[in-house]
Amino acid sequence: MTTLSRYALTTLGISLATVAQAQPIVVADSGDSAWVLAASALGLIAALPGLALLHGRRDGVHGPAIVLSAAIATLVFAALGYSLAFSEGGSIIGGADNAMLANMAEMHADLTISDIVFALYQLTVALFAVGIMVSSIAHRARIGWLGGFVAVWSLIVYAPVAHWIWGGGWLSDLGVLDFGGGLVVQVAAGTATLVAALLIGRGGIDDDAAEAVTVTVTGAGAVPALRHAGLALTLVGWIGILGGAAFGGGDDAATAMLNGLLAASAAVLVGFAIARWRESPGGDDGVATAAIAGLAAISTGAAFVGPAGAMALGVGGALAAWAGSVLVRQLNVGTTASAFVASGCGGIVGAVAFPLFVSPIFGGPGFDEGVGLLTQTVAQGVGVLVVILWSAVVTAIAALMVSMIAPMRVAGRFE
């Protein structure tokens, strides 16, 4: 090699080193990534054992149904659901760039975590939405129909709603906010549960018999402690999901988790008071429903309100759940729509009402410039109405489509 060649290579090496120093490699923040991974693990605990124990029955259906549904939802989400919800596309639905979780970037847009960490967290949230439905209707639905329904529902109900609000879709452009899943998860899944319950219908066993085979807090079921454990796991797991929605271990995460605990606690007191007022022998079960409703109510605005607002939303969620229980009794669908009572009703109230408590008067941070109470409340109302209508109509379509292949309703001892 000539002297000139060695000089040229040396110069090139110096130039490349200089460029590398001038343009440092940007990597995901390890602390934020670790927190989101931990929040995802908490969410999985809520979505799988939490909901299964909370709504478990002696018939043995819930365990296999929830495991099968979670497995199907996981594969569908990885294959196409994530891409439809979060990859670049139109205002209605995302594209196919991230199908099979391909083309995942080292840094997710505007965040300090990678695409794969973000995808894992979103998978957890999607599984919780599916779990809300399955845990409520599994005892009345055939497991074959349920598996097909979960796959279709994940793609044509959940993925579009997630894209509209979290993936840069048209509801996001209208200003609709949903920090922790009050709309995307609780309202969408709660509404779908009610529709599925109406389509499946009520079995031959009445509400009293259904409660007798439910693992209840009051001791009417086989293993009362399991429902206590299920409630605790669900609450702790979903509070973790709320913290993970900040996608970093900062003040937003702490605020969301604190507000979640405050809302659930306030809802428990209201549920207890209602149970005593009604002199209900299943009062403790009502308290559990109120707790879930309070957490659903705070989910949309978890990081947008102060402590006083969180408590107020928890109270509103518990009252909404009580009103929802009255409606469900009138519809005569038994316990199949229990998830609508807690998650759906609580989520609806919280999604619409949280702007009232964004004001600093209630300890909130206040609205951004150009946004006011009226405009945000109207946007939230539009978002709630759209999600309810979409989930109701498309859930019915999905349920009936799958029923053409596999029967929907359990026969035999439940008839």
C-alpha angles and dihedrals in degrees: 000000000000124000089248091055092049090049092050093051092047091050091049091051092051091048093051091048090050091051091048090052092047092050108042117200111257113220134177117273107258094210094052091044091051091051094050090048090052091048089051091053090051089050092053089053090054095044097049118026094014099059093034092057094039093057099023122142137194092246091081094228099114099065098055092037094053094044092048093045092048091050092050093045091050094053093044091049092050094044099048115330097083092048093049091050104040114015121094114278138113130322091266103046139358126247134252098256092111098040110144085014091284126157094029112174128226089237126034113226112279092352136098095230132079126256092252093055089047090049093051091053092048090049089056091052092048091050090053090054091051091045092055090059099038096047090055102044104027095098091060102037130077110248093230092055091044093056093051092043093053092052094050094041092052091056104038103031111024101035096052093046091049090050094049093054108021103022099058095267131150098282089054089052088054089057099256111158131202115166101176110013106280090135105025095044113016101037096037095046094039092052091046090052092055092049092048091048091053091049095046092046131201125305130228093267112085128225094270092054091045090053089048091061094041118099094240133184091236095063100255091121132068099264110018094183091063093067090049087053092046092052092048093048092047094049095045093044095049092046085055090051089053090053091047091055088075088065090216140061097252141108094295091059092048092047093050094049094046091049091049091055092046094049094048091048093051090048091052091057092049091047090050092050092049091049092052092045091053091041088227116180087210092054096131089055088055089052090055091051090049091051092054091045092052091052091047090051094055096043098087096050100026095131096029101065137056129240094274091052091049091054092047092050090049090054090048091050093052092049090048090052091053090051089047091053089055090051093049091052089053090051089052097220096135118215095330092096096049093119090056090056094054108025101026101044094040092047094050094052094045095047092054100035104044095087088067089067101043089089117105087238087076094039095266125137095245129239126300118255111285094022124098140176095266097047094046093046091050091049091050091048091052090048093051093047093049094047093048093049095044094046093045098048099038093042089056090049092048093047094050093044092055091043088064087067103030126023113254105211131064113241133195119043093016094056 
